[in-house]
């Protein structure tokens, strides 16, 4: 029967191919390989594009191999649901950090319960992955979030206009620049407070 492998490229530098090599070095010959990108960490397993394709193609009696437990889902409930679904379909599961699992046996059910407890203890892992996803672009010098709707020059000019004489009102500045009053206040209030 065929062996399916699944991995996630955690960054552009750390490609899922490393996971494939890890699985093959453990003695499993992968017939079909599927991999999602780092954004998949944030999605439940059913919303991961390549994982969904894998699930559509894998059949009863075949094997799914992954390097780590977190490849099967975003959190405890998701991992548990994925494992139960694979067990119901009689798909053999290999998680390198744990070993081969026959999910239909009583020992497999015991391991499933232990996995659930481990996943619960590892509750901070998704937050750590999210932090690493955020730090990558920041260290590369890219700005995260929505692009600013005003330039630095426009913001300096708004502060100057608001401070001068009687000052241009927040509402007038918002209309003139096509932004909300709250956005104008975030720009001019810190500058006003510092003077």
Secondary structure, DSSP 8 states (H G I E B T S, - for coil): --EEEEEE--SSSS-THHHHHHHHHTT---SEEEEE-GGGGGS-GGG-HHHHHHHHH--TT-EEEESSGGGG-SSHHHHHHHHHHHHHTT-EEEETTTEEE-TTSHHHHHHHHHHHHHHHHTTTHHHHHHHHHHHHHHHTT---SS--SS-HHHHHHHHHHHHSTT---HHHHHHHHT--HHHHHHHHHHHHHT-
